[in-house]
Amino acid sequence: MAYRWRRDPRPICCRGLSATGWSARAVRSGLRPRPTAERSMRCSRLPRPNRPRSGFAGLLACALLVPGAARAQNEGAGLRALLLRVNDVEAVEPVRVTVDGAAIWADADALRQAGVTVSAGRKGPVDLATLPDTTAVIDDASQRLDIRQRRSNRLSLTRSVHAEAMALQPLSPARAAIALSYDLTAVVGADDRPTLSGYVETRMFAGGAQLAYGLLLAPGRTGGTRPIRLDSALVLTDPARLFRATVGDFIGTGLRWSRSVRVAGIQIGNDFALRPDLVTYPLPSIAGDVAVASTIDVIAQGGRSVAQAQVEPGDYLLSGIPVPTGHGTLGIVVRDASGRQSLRTIDLYGAPQLLAPGLMEIGGDMGAVRAGYGRRDADYRGFAASVTVRRGITPWLTVEGHGETTEALRLGGVGAITALGSFGVLSLDAAVSQVKGAAAEGTGAGGHQIGIAFERVARPFSFSLAARHVSRGHRDTASVNGDAPPRSTLSAQVGMDMGPLGSASIGYTRLASVTNGSFRLDRLSLLTASYSVHLGEGINLFAAGLGDFGRTEAHSLSLAVTMALGGARMLTAGYDMRAGMDSAIADYRNPALFVGDLGYRLAMARGAAARLLAEVDYRAMPARLSLGVDRIAGRTSARLAARGALLLIDDGIFFADSLAGGFAIVSAGAPDVTILQDHRPVGRTGRDGRALVTNLRLYQDNLLAIDPLDLPPDARAGATRMIVRPGERGPVMARFAVDRRAAASAYLIDAAGVPVSAGSTAQLNGGEEMPVGYGGLVWLDGLLAENDIRVTDTAGGNCVATVHLTAQQMADFAQAPRLGNLQCLPL
């Protein structure tokens, strides 16, 4: 809005008289404005009825009115310095403006500095009326220029895989290392030979690559232990490009409606799991406008704030609003600076099955099919390849495709996932296959499969329904290698959230013509049900049941009540019925949660499955050990288990109870220093001042800290906490800068043996001045082999003390930092 002149109070005869003003042309040209010359104008004749009878009297009236009229016309005109307020925010500096008629001019750079949006190409004086969506008003009473500018606020409340959000925060540098993880169990029975079983995995990290090799240790039929190779693979990852490549053993790519097989070969594709901080599914957006600067709060069900944003006056678009999975409602609260607020509620549905528009997920693999995984006779069979593609088309539609090929098979399929508003998610898919050779015998040349599924997750009711039909001649890579799919599948599940009354679920599954190797089943129909409720005071009730419509002997029922007894202690009592046999169960346990904890467990079962179990569990830094005695059906056995890991780097070996997640080597510069992860103690440094910390969150910020109170007196830490971001490429280093300096206390006395006065200052080797306490006590930090201590005594006079130290004396200060009396001699 342009500046508004007030109504001219002068009589008609004096309007239009000359006044000193500014040249609009000079202002527009960027030159300094100059006053225009005064012009003489005749007064207009008044209407006859109101015309003064005396010409002299009329001239006198005009003469008296002209100065006041000129002042009224010039009020607010010209070059002025005004306070500035932009969108209700006071500017720090006043602004110089030029008022010319209805125009207000101000310097473009001064406006930008005050927060006004001015196009980059404009320089010098700018007419505020030419700025889009901008109003400017001068308040003469307060000498303030009030500017309101509508802006387009576009804010993303979460990190998505688009635009600048793709930028990856730098990962902490990783070191080359070799890691060995193991989980071993030895069992000794009264009548059986000792057996050893477990799992061993070796991983090598170097140059951003990881080489893994896993072994399964299984008891042999005639005694002893037989190692069985599981997986061996070289993995390359690039989190910045969301890329992963695997050479070796892996599980082939696939979709929810396809079946994957184990393959030995090469696999490449993008992997969103490399960036757990990113959201890949569509998130809702809200739009609106505000007249003044406001705060927008996004409130989830239950009144919890999930996001907040500050917006300037104008239109706003908030994208990437975090939502839970399934149906829900969000409250949008808009609150301005004066405290006025408005509330808007929206229904939405969060569907992780969908991909954000424009986002693509693609992967492919090729190699030899692996059969008999986990068995001694495992081998590799014919060639197989597959490719999978998914792409988000709109916020409510994702399309996908999958293809497979072997020497005797060609398969292709497409699918679509669509969100039905805030009601649920519908999935459709279809695939066709062609087979030849031995794989086609008795099946025709090929076949097809079609599937449909619907899911709704909500409160208080959730339900899902899925159906699939496979024609008799349809084949995929798994069926060509002996694992045929069911001819038809139907499943349905209903869940109910009853609030304080608990939650329940009922499910039904029907499979027809199930064949797997020599196993064949014409029809399988199962009904499952579960119920859980919190009874208060740490007491919970669980119930679950299974019914097989074809075999009554397969029915089962379980009831259990758990009670929290404080700390980690838990007592469970229950009833279990399986295959027509029932038993009562009692279980009391106190698990070892942290390093140094000692846990135990006592369990008893009476009835068909009688059992007695006693077990102790100790969690140490090198490993987790457990020892138990188990008696089942009258036979007693003892079990010893060990689970742990070791990490070998070029300058040391570290031990841990596991190497799950990311891991870091923390260096604190001193032994026996407490290490904290996210403010929780997780271990202490060893004799070399280092410790291994595991279970770090991959590709995310992890706060590591040391306790400075554990440092020796001669150690100084520059920083006691740091952030690390580990990846999958090996251990990261968290090195705290600890300065080891000799320091000790001393008592300063003068030549007569009298303590130096309290409040005096002492300067060690020309360094920082340190205060002297009562009795001449002073703390000397940074002692060397030769030391001069200059003292400025408050009682008057200066003196100096000289100290000579041996290397052994300086080393002893770490345990006993005391020097005793030091004589200070006058200068």
Secondary structure, 3 states (H helix, E strand, C coil): CCCCCCCCCCCCCCCCCCCCCECHHHHHHCCCCCECCCCCCCCCCCCHHHCCCCHHHHHHHHHHHHHHHHHHHHCCCEEEEEEEEECCEECCCCEEEEEECCEEEEEHHHHHHCCCCCCCCCCCEEEHHHCCCEEEEEECCCCEEEEEECCCEEEECCCECCHHHHCCCCCCCECCEEEEEEEEEEEEECCCCCEEEEEEEEEEEECCEEEEEEEEEEECCCCCEEEEEEEEEEEEEEHHHCEEEEEEEEECCCCCCCCCCEEEEEEEEECHHHCCCCECCCCCCEEEEECCCEEEEEECCCCCEEEEEEECCEEEEEECCCCCCEEEEEEEEEEECCCCEEEEEEEEEECCCCCCCCCEEEEEEEEEEEECCCCCCCEEEEEEEEEEEEEEEECCEEEEEEEEEECCEEEEEEEEEEECCCCCEEEEEEEEEEECHHHHCCCCCEEEEEEEEEEECCCCEEEEEEEEEECCCCCCHHHHCCCCCCCEEEEEEEEEECHHHCEEEEEEEEEEEEEECCEEEEEEEEEEEEEEEEEECCEEEEEEEEEECCCHHHCEEEEEEEEECCCCCEEEEEEEEECCEEEEEEEEEECCCCCCCEEEEEEEEEECCCEEEEEEEEECCCEEEEEEEEEECCEEEEEEEEEEEEEEECCEEEEECCCCCEEEEEECCCCCCEEEECCEEEEECCCCCEEEEEEECCCCCEEEEECHHHCCCCEEECCCEEEECCCCCCCEEEECCEEECEEEEEEEECCCCCECCCCCEEEECCCCEEECCHHHEEEEEEECCEEEEEEECCCCCEEEEEEECCHHHHHHCCCCCEEEEEECEEC
